[in-house]
Amino acid sequence: MQSIKTYTFSINNKSYSLELPADIPLLWILRDHLKLSGTKYGCGVGQCGACTVLINDNAVFSCLVTAEQINGKNITTIEGLSDNGLHPVQQAWKDANIPQCGYCQSGQIMTAVALLMQQPKPDTDEVDRMMSTVLCRCGTYTRIRETLTQLLKDKEIG
């Protein structure tokens, strides 16, 4: 029998206190308990990156992080980047028409946001290294790299 405890955390600047099993993945807390479906379930084993969210501004795979590990943390999902979907990275994705099937794109966007928060002027190798953590079945990597490069030239992200 799983032990149920109360965990307190913030998601998209809203505080939550939920009774949960210690080992329930954040992905299921987001999707099943809070009905935030922007974070996608891809593989469930930390291999694809579709479920990437920010925890304390660091990109993490939400399928690998448990309720116990998020206690007291600040989490941002794709829904929390902006009220209207116009965060500079989201807008750049739209302008470049990056998504094809779109399934990995919330993970791609959250990874790009984390990269730009940690390294405001990353070089090409840093972009490739960070963005390679999210798999794209459609192969949009070239458009993602070009879009991030252009975004870095055009705007300040913060």
Secondary structure, DSSP 4 states (H G I P E B T S, - for coil): -PPEEEEEEEETTEEEEEEEETT-BHHHIIIIIS--TTSPPS-SSSSS-TTEEEETTEEEETTS-BHHHHTT-EEE-GGGS-SSS-SHHHHHHHHTT--SS-TTHHHHHHHHHHHHHH-SS--HHHHHHHHTTS--TT-THHHHHHHHHHHHHH----
